[in-house]
Amino acid sequence: MHDYWNRENITVEHVKGNDAYYSPSRDLIRLPLFEHFTDANEYYSTAFHESVHSTMKEDRCNRAEDRKGKLVAFGSNEYSKEELVAEIGSANLMNIIGIETKKSFRNSTAYIQNWLSVLKNDVKFIVSASSKAEKAVNYILGEA
């Protein structure tokens, strides 16, 4: 992960508290301190999720283009779609690296099902989100 963050000059802040997010305007990933997680897999799952969000930038995987002129507020279709991409990508990275557990898989599945329900279980979008997540994972791994 550090290779990707360094290669892309992404600022990563570790802070006290539970806030985890990616700020496109600042190209910044904010994560809780490692010790705030109950196990290492939860930290990596969160770090991967936010890293996949960071691939939305125009000069990376350019998902930002898909969002132009659309409402991207919490709970909106566009927000939900991006959350699906990020969580599918995070789950893929956990699997590729070999640190996926039954618990992390269940957590990702529940998260994905929640956002799919917001999208009224649009089965077409799960295919699109999976494709976008694969592109993001390849980019993070330096295979794009």
C-alpha positions as CSV (number, residue, x, y, z in Angstrom):
1,M,0.0,0.0,0.0
2,H,2.8,2.4,0.9
3,D,4.3,1.8,-2.6
4,Y,1.0,3.1,-4.2
5,W,0.7,6.0,-1.8
6,N,4.3,7.0,-2.4
7,R,4.1,6.5,-6.2
8,E,1.0,8.7,-6.4
9,N,2.2,11.3,-3.8
10,I,-1.0,10.7,-1.8
11,T,-0.9,12.3,1.7
12,V,-1.9,9.8,4.4
13,E,-2.8,11.0,7.8
14,H,-3.3,8.7,10.8
15,V,-5.4,10.4,13.5
16,K,-7.1,9.5,16.8
17,G,-10.8,8.7,16.4
18,N,-12.8,6.7,13.9
19,D,-12.7,9.0,10.8
20,A,-11.7,7.3,7.6
21,Y,-12.1,9.0,4.3
22,Y,-10.5,10.1,1.0
23,S,-10.5,13.8,0.2
24,P,-10.3,14.3,-3.6
25,S,-9.6,18.0,-3.3
26,R,-6.6,17.4,-1.0
27,D,-5.6,14.0,-2.4
28,L,-5.6,12.8,1.2
29,I,-6.5,9.6,2.9
30,R,-7.3,9.9,6.5
31,L,-7.2,6.8,8.6
32,P,-7.6,6.1,12.4
33,L,-4.5,5.1,14.2
34,F,-3.6,1.5,13.7
35,E,-4.1,0.7,17.4
36,H,-7.7,1.9,17.1
37,F,-8.6,-1.2,15.2
38,T,-9.4,-4.5,16.9
39,D,-7.2,-6.4,14.4
40,A,-4.8,-5.7,11.6
41,N,-7.2,-6.9,8.9
42,E,-9.8,-4.2,9.8
43,Y,-7.1,-1.6,9.4
44,Y,-6.0,-2.9,6.0
45,S,-9.6,-3.3,4.8
46,T,-10.2,0.3,5.6
47,A,-6.9,1.5,4.1
48,F,-7.6,-0.4,0.9
49,H,-11.2,0.9,0.7
50,E,-10.0,4.5,1.0
51,S,-7.1,3.8,-1.5
52,V,-9.6,2.5,-4.1
53,H,-11.6,5.8,-3.6
54,S,-8.3,7.6,-4.4
55,T,-8.2,6.0,-7.8
56,M,-11.3,8.0,-8.9
57,K,-9.0,11.0,-9.8
58,E,-8.8,12.0,-13.5
59,D,-5.1,11.1,-13.7
60,R,-5.7,7.6,-12.2
61,C,-8.8,5.6,-13.1
62,N,-11.0,8.7,-13.9
63,R,-14.2,7.7,-12.2
64,A,-14.6,11.4,-11.3
65,E,-15.7,11.9,-14.9
66,D,-18.7,9.7,-14.3
67,R,-19.8,11.9,-11.4
68,K,-19.6,15.3,-13.1
69,G,-22.8,17.3,-12.9
70,K,-24.5,14.6,-10.6
71,L,-25.5,14.8,-7.0
72,V,-22.9,13.0,-5.0
73,A,-24.4,13.5,-1.5
74,F,-24.3,10.7,1.1
75,G,-26.9,8.1,0.1
76,S,-27.3,9.3,-3.5
77,N,-27.0,6.8,-6.4
78,E,-23.6,8.2,-7.4
79,Y,-22.3,8.0,-3.8
80,S,-23.6,4.4,-3.5
81,K,-22.0,3.4,-6.7
82,E,-18.6,4.7,-5.6
83,E,-19.0,2.9,-2.2
84,L,-19.6,-0.4,-4.0
85,V,-16.5,0.1,-6.2
86,A,-14.4,0.9,-3.1
87,E,-15.6,-2.0,-1.1
88,I,-15.4,-4.6,-3.9
89,G,-11.8,-3.3,-4.6
90,S,-10.9,-3.6,-0.9
91,A,-12.2,-7.1,-0.7
92,N,-10.3,-8.0,-3.8
93,L,-7.1,-6.6,-2.4
94,M,-7.6,-8.5,0.9
95,N,-8.0,-11.7,-1.1
96,I,-5.0,-11.1,-3.4
97,I,-2.7,-10.3,-0.5
98,G,-4.0,-13.3,1.4
99,I,-5.3,-11.6,4.5
100,E,-9.0,-12.0,4.0
101,T,-10.7,-13.8,6.9
102,K,-14.3,-15.1,7.3
103,K,-15.0,-12.0,9.4
104,S,-13.6,-9.5,6.8
105,F,-15.5,-11.3,4.0
106,R,-18.8,-11.2,6.0
107,N,-18.2,-7.5,6.7
108,S,-17.5,-6.7,3.1
109,T,-20.5,-8.7,2.0
110,A,-22.9,-6.9,4.4
111,Y,-21.5,-3.5,3.3
112,I,-21.9,-4.4,-0.4
113,Q,-25.4,-5.7,0.2
114,N,-26.3,-2.5,2.0
115,W,-25.2,-0.2,-0.9
116,L,-26.8,-2.5,-3.4
117,S,-30.1,-2.1,-1.6
118,V,-29.8,1.7,-1.9
119,L,-29.4,1.1,-5.6
120,K,-32.6,-1.1,-5.6
121,N,-30.5,-4.1,-6.3
122,D,-29.5,-2.9,-9.8
123,V,-27.8,-6.1,-10.9
124,K,-26.3,-4.4,-13.9
125,F,-24.4,-2.0,-11.7
126,I,-22.8,-4.8,-9.7
127,V,-21.1,-5.9,-12.9
128,S,-20.0,-2.4,-13.7
129,A,-18.8,-1.8,-10.1
130,S,-16.8,-5.0,-10.2
131,S,-15.2,-4.0,-13.5
132,K,-14.3,-0.5,-12.1
133,A,-13.0,-2.1,-8.9
134,E,-10.8,-4.5,-10.9
135,K,-9.3,-1.5,-12.8
136,A,-8.7,0.3,-9.5
137,V,-7.0,-2.7,-7.9
138,N,-4.8,-3.2,-11.0
139,Y,-3.8,0.5,-10.8
140,I,-3.0,0.3,-7.1
141,L,-0.9,-2.8,-7.7
142,G,0.9,-1.1,-10.6
143,E,-0.5,-3.4,-13.2
144,A,-2.5,-0.8,-15.1
